[in-house]
Amino acid sequence: RRRTREIGFKLRHMIDKIPTQREGGFSDNVSKIELETVAEAILHFEAVKKRFLDINSWELLAGKGFGEFSLCDKNGNLFFDLPQVHCYIRIKVPTLPNLSEDQYDWVQIEKFETEKTETSESIYIRARPAESPQNNHPTTSHFFKDKATCNFIINRTSKIVTVEIHGRNEKSNIEDVTVFEKVRNAIVSTGAKIIGSNIQWKSLIEGLIKKDEK
């Protein structure tokens, strides 16, 4: 029982890192798989972790219509190492790209944390809408305002592997932008809040957690 309480505390501690929902929209997407043995779960978690940390391959995992996700360094250049705090994720929305010079939405990684015990292991990444590191406009280059966060968690507890993506405080970015950008951001963010995020993130989750075919 004490071990069960310890596992529960570790999971609760990881979930508690997600910012409190205060305004705007939110989304919660979770998928889990139970393996036959702990050894099998450990191996599968390693496979999930490898996919999860390869942000440049998310589009391939999620499939058609997901959008283009690229990991970039603090200067906005493509980055092919493991994600780090202060790295950016560059996003191209497939139907309505950003109207800025580079046509990308940008988020910045502000937290990257790992935890491991005898029975569980987790990785948590929090990303927040940010200005583009490639131009001189100090305004958020994303369809959500910078109060929004996207929170990614992968976890293994005993034989169960879980992938979670939680959006919080999602409000349309319609301040300090051009009229055309206001319209575009309102359309994209409204779609994301109603159905887009759930469809998009669910496809990524399924791509991350799937078992490799033998």
C-alpha positions as a LaTeX table, in Angstrom:
\begin{tabular}{lrrr}
\hline
Residue & $x$ (\AA) & $y$ (\AA) & $z$ (\AA) \\
\hline
Arg1 & 0.00 & 0.00 & 0.00 \\
Arg2 & 2.81 & 2.40 & 0.80 \\
Arg3 & 4.29 & 1.80 & $-2.67$ \\
Thr4 & 0.86 & 2.45 & $-4.24$ \\
Arg5 & 0.60 & 5.74 & $-2.36$ \\
Glu6 & 4.12 & 6.67 & $-3.50$ \\
Ile7 & 3.22 & 6.01 & $-7.15$ \\
Gly8 & 0.03 & 8.04 & $-6.77$ \\
Phe9 & 1.97 & 10.94 & $-5.26$ \\
Lys10 & 4.51 & 10.93 & $-8.08$ \\
Leu11 & 1.77 & 11.00 & $-10.72$ \\
Arg12 & $-0.13$ & 13.71 & $-8.87$ \\
His13 & 3.07 & 15.73 & $-8.54$ \\
Met14 & 3.61 & 15.58 & $-12.31$ \\
Ile15 & 0.01 & 16.57 & $-13.09$ \\
Asp16 & 0.22 & 19.42 & $-10.57$ \\
Lys17 & 2.88 & 21.05 & $-12.76$ \\
Ile18 & 0.16 & 21.95 & $-15.28$ \\
Pro19 & $-0.95$ & 25.59 & $-14.85$ \\
Thr20 & $-4.40$ & 26.17 & $-13.36$ \\
Gln21 & $-7.19$ & 26.76 & $-15.88$ \\
Arg22 & $-8.36$ & 30.36 & $-15.32$ \\
Glu23 & $-9.65$ & 31.72 & $-18.62$ \\
Gly24 & $-10.34$ & 30.81 & $-22.23$ \\
Gly25 & $-10.51$ & 27.28 & $-23.55$ \\
Phe26 & $-8.75$ & 24.08 & $-22.53$ \\
Ser27 & $-8.22$ & 20.56 & $-23.79$ \\
Asp28 & $-7.31$ & 17.24 & $-22.19$ \\
Asn29 & $-6.16$ & 14.28 & $-24.25$ \\
Val30 & $-4.94$ & 11.06 & $-22.62$ \\
Ser31 & $-4.14$ & 7.61 & $-23.95$ \\
Lys32 & $-2.69$ & 4.63 & $-22.09$ \\
Ile33 & $-1.62$ & 1.10 & $-22.79$ \\
Glu34 & $-1.02$ & $-1.75$ & $-20.34$ \\
Leu35 & 1.74 & $-4.18$ & $-21.21$ \\
Glu36 & 1.94 & $-7.79$ & $-20.06$ \\
Thr37 & 5.05 & $-7.34$ & $-17.91$ \\
Val38 & 6.98 & $-4.52$ & $-16.29$ \\
Ala39 & 10.01 & $-5.36$ & $-18.43$ \\
Glu40 & 7.88 & $-4.99$ & $-21.56$ \\
Ala41 & 6.50 & $-1.68$ & $-20.29$ \\
Ile42 & 10.01 & $-0.36$ & $-19.65$ \\
Leu43 & 11.03 & $-1.18$ & $-23.22$ \\
His44 & 7.87 & 0.35 & $-24.63$ \\
Phe45 & 8.33 & 3.53 & $-22.59$ \\
Glu46 & 11.80 & 3.89 & $-24.08$ \\
Ala47 & 10.27 & 3.67 & $-27.56$ \\
Val48 & 7.62 & 6.26 & $-26.67$ \\
Lys49 & 10.27 & 8.53 & $-25.17$ \\
Lys50 & 12.39 & 8.36 & $-28.32$ \\
Arg51 & 9.42 & 9.38 & $-30.46$ \\
Phe52 & 8.30 & 12.05 & $-28.00$ \\
Leu53 & 11.67 & 13.78 & $-27.88$ \\
Asp54 & 12.02 & 13.72 & $-31.67$ \\
Ile55 & 9.75 & 16.73 & $-32.23$ \\
Asn56 & 10.88 & 17.07 & $-35.84$ \\
Ser57 & 9.18 & 13.73 & $-36.58$ \\
Trp58 & 5.82 & 14.46 & $-34.94$ \\
Glu59 & 4.22 & 15.22 & $-38.29$ \\
Leu60 & 5.16 & 11.74 & $-39.55$ \\
Leu61 & 3.78 & 10.09 & $-36.41$ \\
Ala62 & 0.50 & 12.01 & $-36.39$ \\
Gly63 & $-0.26$ & 11.69 & $-40.08$ \\
Lys64 & $-1.80$ & 13.89 & $-42.74$ \\
Gly65 & $-3.30$ & 17.19 & $-41.63$ \\
Phe66 & $-1.33$ & 17.46 & $-38.37$ \\
Gly67 & 0.81 & 20.40 & $-39.44$ \\
Glu68 & 4.54 & 20.94 & $-39.55$ \\
Phe69 & 6.39 & 20.92 & $-36.21$ \\
Ser70 & 10.11 & 21.74 & $-36.08$ \\
Leu71 & 12.41 & 22.08 & $-33.08$ \\
Cys72 & 14.56 & 25.23 & $-33.23$ \\
Asp73 & 17.31 & 26.74 & $-31.11$ \\
Lys74 & 17.07 & 30.12 & $-29.36$ \\
Asn75 & 17.86 & 31.87 & $-32.66$ \\
Gly76 & 15.17 & 30.05 & $-34.59$ \\
Asn77 & 17.51 & 27.71 & $-36.46$ \\
Leu78 & 16.55 & 24.06 & $-36.91$ \\
Phe79 & 17.78 & 21.97 & $-33.97$ \\
Phe80 & 18.35 & 18.23 & $-34.25$ \\
Asp81 & 19.33 & 17.45 & $-30.66$ \\
Leu82 & 17.05 & 16.73 & $-27.69$ \\
Pro83 & 14.63 & 19.54 & $-26.77$ \\
Gln84 & 15.81 & 21.93 & $-24.08$ \\
Val85 & 14.39 & 24.79 & $-22.05$ \\
His86 & 14.42 & 27.99 & $-24.19$ \\
Cys87 & 14.26 & 26.02 & $-27.45$ \\
Tyr88 & 11.42 & 26.96 & $-29.78$ \\
Ile89 & 8.92 & 24.81 & $-31.62$ \\
Arg90 & 8.04 & 26.19 & $-35.02$ \\
Ile91 & 4.56 & 25.33 & $-36.26$ \\
Lys92 & 2.95 & 25.69 & $-39.66$ \\
Val93 & $-0.82$ & 25.32 & $-39.55$ \\
Pro94 & $-1.77$ & 23.34 & $-42.67$ \\
Thr95 & $-4.86$ & 25.30 & $-43.78$ \\
Leu96 & $-4.28$ & 28.84 & $-42.47$ \\
Pro97 & $-0.57$ & 29.57 & $-41.92$ \\
Asn98 & 0.52 & 32.57 & $-39.91$ \\
Leu99 & 0.42 & 35.86 & $-41.82$ \\
Ser100 & 3.82 & 36.96 & $-40.50$ \\
Glu101 & 6.93 & 37.07 & $-42.67$ \\
Asp102 & 7.94 & 33.49 & $-41.93$ \\
Gln103 & 4.35 & 32.11 & $-41.88$ \\
Tyr104 & 4.97 & 30.17 & $-38.67$ \\
Asp105 & 3.39 & 30.09 & $-35.24$ \\
Trp106 & 5.96 & 29.81 & $-32.46$ \\
Val107 & 5.98 & 28.36 & $-28.96$ \\
Gln108 & 8.90 & 28.26 & $-26.55$ \\
Ile109 & 9.75 & 25.43 & $-24.18$ \\
Glu110 & 9.75 & 26.82 & $-20.64$ \\
Lys111 & 9.90 & 23.58 & $-18.66$ \\
Phe112 & 11.53 & 20.23 & $-19.33$ \\
Glu113 & 11.50 & 17.91 & $-16.32$ \\
Thr114 & 12.07 & 14.23 & $-15.72$ \\
Glu115 & 11.27 & 12.05 & $-12.72$ \\
Lys116 & 12.13 & 8.44 & $-12.01$ \\
Thr117 & 11.49 & 6.04 & $-9.13$ \\
Glu118 & 11.80 & 2.28 & $-8.75$ \\
Thr119 & 8.32 & 1.83 & $-10.24$ \\
Ser120 & 7.66 & 4.86 & $-12.42$ \\
Glu121 & 9.25 & 7.37 & $-14.81$ \\
Ser122 & 7.92 & 10.53 & $-16.41$ \\
Ile123 & 8.87 & 13.39 & $-18.71$ \\
Tyr124 & 7.06 & 16.73 & $-18.68$ \\
Ile125 & 7.38 & 19.51 & $-21.26$ \\
Arg126 & 5.53 & 22.82 & $-21.07$ \\
Ala127 & 5.45 & 25.13 & $-24.10$ \\
Arg128 & 4.03 & 28.65 & $-24.33$ \\
Pro129 & 3.18 & 30.90 & $-27.33$ \\
Ala130 & 6.08 & 33.27 & $-28.01$ \\
Glu131 & 7.40 & 35.88 & $-30.39$ \\
Ser132 & 9.28 & 34.69 & $-33.45$ \\
Pro133 & 13.05 & 34.56 & $-32.78$ \\
Gln134 & 13.61 & 35.32 & $-36.46$ \\
Asn135 & 12.17 & 38.83 & $-36.70$ \\
Asn136 & 12.23 & 42.06 & $-34.74$ \\
His137 & 8.55 & 42.21 & $-33.80$ \\
Pro138 & 8.23 & 41.71 & $-30.01$ \\
Thr139 & 4.69 & 40.34 & $-30.20$ \\
Thr140 & 3.39 & 36.81 & $-29.76$ \\
Ser141 & 3.48 & 34.99 & $-33.08$ \\
His142 & 0.78 & 32.42 & $-32.41$ \\
Phe143 & $-2.99$ & 32.16 & $-32.66$ \\
Phe144 & $-3.23$ & 31.91 & $-28.86$ \\
Lys145 & $-2.10$ & 34.59 & $-26.40$ \\
Asp146 & 0.99 & 33.94 & $-24.32$ \\
Lys147 & $-1.06$ & 33.03 & $-21.25$ \\
Ala148 & $-1.88$ & 29.73 & $-22.95$ \\
Thr149 & 0.26 & 26.66 & $-22.36$ \\
Cys150 & 0.53 & 23.24 & $-23.92$ \\
Asn151 & 1.59 & 20.56 & $-21.46$ \\
Phe152 & 3.01 & 17.23 & $-22.62$ \\
Ile153 & 3.47 & 14.27 & $-20.26$ \\
Ile154 & 4.67 & 10.73 & $-20.92$ \\
Asn155 & 4.63 & 8.35 & $-17.99$ \\
Arg156 & 5.22 & 4.74 & $-17.08$ \\
Thr157 & 3.85 & 3.35 & $-13.82$ \\
Ser158 & 4.52 & $-0.35$ & $-13.39$ \\
Lys159 & 3.04 & $-1.99$ & $-16.54$ \\
Ile160 & 1.06 & 1.05 & $-17.77$ \\
Val161 & 2.42 & 3.63 & $-20.21$ \\
Thr162 & 0.50 & 6.91 & $-20.61$ \\
Val163 & 0.74 & 9.87 & $-22.98$ \\
Glu164 & $-1.06$ & 13.11 & $-22.09$ \\
Ile165 & $-1.44$ & 16.52 & $-23.72$ \\
His166 & $-3.23$ & 19.29 & $-21.81$ \\
Gly167 & $-3.99$ & 22.76 & $-23.17$ \\
Arg168 & $-4.71$ & 25.53 & $-20.68$ \\
Asn169 & $-5.91$ & 29.17 & $-20.77$ \\
Glu170 & $-6.36$ & 29.23 & $-24.54$ \\
Lys171 & $-7.49$ & 32.72 & $-25.63$ \\
Ser172 & $-7.34$ & 34.12 & $-29.16$ \\
Asn173 & $-4.39$ & 36.39 & $-29.89$ \\
Ile174 & $-6.21$ & 39.42 & $-31.32$ \\
Glu175 & $-4.30$ & 42.27 & $-29.64$ \\
Asp176 & $-1.36$ & 44.21 & $-31.07$ \\
Val177 & $-1.67$ & 42.47 & $-34.45$ \\
Thr178 & $-2.94$ & 43.57 & $-37.84$ \\
Val179 & $-6.60$ & 43.30 & $-38.83$ \\
Phe180 & $-5.85$ & 40.35 & $-41.10$ \\
Glu181 & $-3.91$ & 38.62 & $-38.33$ \\
Lys182 & $-6.81$ & 39.18 & $-35.93$ \\
Val183 & $-9.20$ & 37.46 & $-38.32$ \\
Arg184 & $-6.82$ & 34.58 & $-38.99$ \\
Asn185 & $-5.96$ & 34.07 & $-35.30$ \\
Ala186 & $-9.61$ & 34.18 & $-34.31$ \\
Ile187 & $-10.54$ & 31.56 & $-36.93$ \\
Val188 & $-7.67$ & 29.20 & $-36.11$ \\
Ser189 & $-7.93$ & 29.54 & $-32.33$ \\
Thr190 & $-11.71$ & 29.07 & $-32.35$ \\
Gly191 & $-11.36$ & 25.95 & $-34.44$ \\
Ala192 & $-8.61$ & 24.68 & $-32.16$ \\
Lys193 & $-10.66$ & 25.31 & $-29.03$ \\
Ile194 & $-13.80$ & 23.66 & $-30.40$ \\
Ile195 & $-12.46$ & 20.56 & $-32.17$ \\
Gly196 & $-9.03$ & 21.15 & $-33.67$ \\
Ser197 & $-6.83$ & 20.60 & $-30.65$ \\
Asn198 & $-8.55$ & 17.38 & $-29.67$ \\
Ile199 & $-8.32$ & 15.92 & $-33.16$ \\
Gln200 & $-4.76$ & 17.10 & $-33.68$ \\
Trp201 & $-3.38$ & 16.04 & $-30.32$ \\
Lys202 & $-5.25$ & 12.73 & $-30.33$ \\
Ser203 & $-3.58$ & 11.78 & $-33.61$ \\
Leu204 & $-0.18$ & 12.64 & $-32.12$ \\
Ile205 & $-0.87$ & 10.71 & $-28.92$ \\
Glu206 & $-1.85$ & 7.61 & $-30.87$ \\
Gly207 & 1.29 & 7.90 & $-32.96$ \\
Leu208 & 3.45 & 8.22 & $-29.85$ \\
Ile209 & 1.95 & 5.40 & $-27.82$ \\
Lys210 & 1.41 & 2.77 & $-30.50$ \\
Lys211 & 3.17 & $-0.58$ & $-30.22$ \\
Asp212 & 5.59 & $-1.40$ & $-33.01$ \\
Glu213 & 4.40 & $-4.15$ & $-35.28$ \\
Lys214 & 6.46 & $-7.32$ & $-35.03$ \\
\hline
\end{tabular}
